[in-house]
């Protein structure tokens, strides 16, 4: 199981229609086959300047690779993420053995 996590800050004003539209577009990523446990969350700690987090899980590397090359994901990154995200950090996690 791979857990893909990204935190980010948008260029849009908090609560704006542009912010709402971006988040709605991001939710469409959950429809890509292989995406599990998709969630978007608002970040509330004053210690961190990113305002949102997206998490999702994949059964294996093949499912994650499929997601990364899927046309919906590629178009979202190109058309929405690159022009609308001011800063981000991405991390991918594998569970530790027990």
C-alpha positions in Angstrom: 0.0 0.0 0.0 1.3 3.4 -1.0 -0.1 6.5 0.7 0.4 9.6 -1.5 0.1 12.9 0.4 0.5 16.5 -0.9 0.1 19.7 1.1 -0.3 23.0 -0.7 -1.3 26.7 -0.7 -3.4 28.1 -3.5 -2.9 31.5 -5.2 -6.6 32.1 -4.7 -8.2 33.9 -1.7 -9.5 31.8 1.1 -13.1 30.9 0.6 -13.2 32.4 -2.9 -15.2 30.9 -5.8 -11.8 30.2 -7.5 -10.7 28.1 -4.5 -14.0 26.2 -4.4 -13.7 25.5 -8.2 -10.1 24.2 -7.8 -11.1 21.9 -4.9 -14.0 20.6 -6.9 -11.7 19.8 -9.9 -9.2 18.1 -7.5 -12.0 15.8 -6.2 -12.3 14.4 -9.7 -8.9 12.7 -9.2 -10.7 10.3 -6.9 -12.4 8.8 -10.0 -9.2 7.5 -11.5 -9.1 3.7 -11.2 -6.9 2.5 -8.4 -7.3 5.6 -6.2 -8.5 4.6 -2.7 -9.3 6.6 0.5 -9.2 9.9 -1.3 -9.6 12.9 1.0 -9.1 16.7 0.8 -8.6 18.5 4.1 -8.1 22.0 5.3 -4.8 22.5 7.2 -5.4 24.5 10.4 -2.0 24.6 12.3 -0.5 28.1 12.4 2.9 26.4 12.3 2.5 25.5 8.6 1.6 27.9 5.8 0.1 25.3 3.4 -3.7 25.5 3.7 -4.8 22.1 2.2 -3.8 18.5 2.1 -4.8 15.8 -0.3 -4.3 12.1 0.6 -5.0 8.9 -1.3 -3.8 5.3 -1.3 -2.8 2.9 -3.9 -2.6 -0.9 -3.6 0.8 -1.1 -5.2 3.3 0.7 -7.4 1.5 -0.3 -10.6 -1.7 1.5 -9.4 0.3 4.5 -8.4 2.1 4.6 -11.8 -1.3 4.3 -13.5 -2.6 7.3 -11.6 0.5 9.4 -12.4 0.1 8.8 -16.1 -3.7 8.9 -16.3 -5.0 11.6 -18.7 -7.2 13.2 -16.0 -4.2 13.5 -13.6 -1.9 14.8 -16.3 -4.5 17.4 -17.4 -5.2 18.5 -13.8 -1.5 19.1 -13.1 -1.0 21.0 -16.3 -4.2 23.0 -16.4 -5.0 23.6 -12.7 -2.1 22.6 -10.4 0.7 24.4 -12.1 -1.1 27.8 -12.6 -3.1 27.8 -9.4 -0.8 26.3 -6.7 1.6 28.8 -5.0 3.6 26.2 -3.0 3.4 22.5 -2.2 5.2 19.5 -0.7 4.6 16.0 -1.7 5.4 12.7 0.1 4.7 9.0 -0.6 4.7 6.5 2.2 5.0 2.8 2.5 3.9 1.1 5.8 6.7 -0.1 8.1 6.8 -3.8 8.8 5.2 -4.8 12.2 
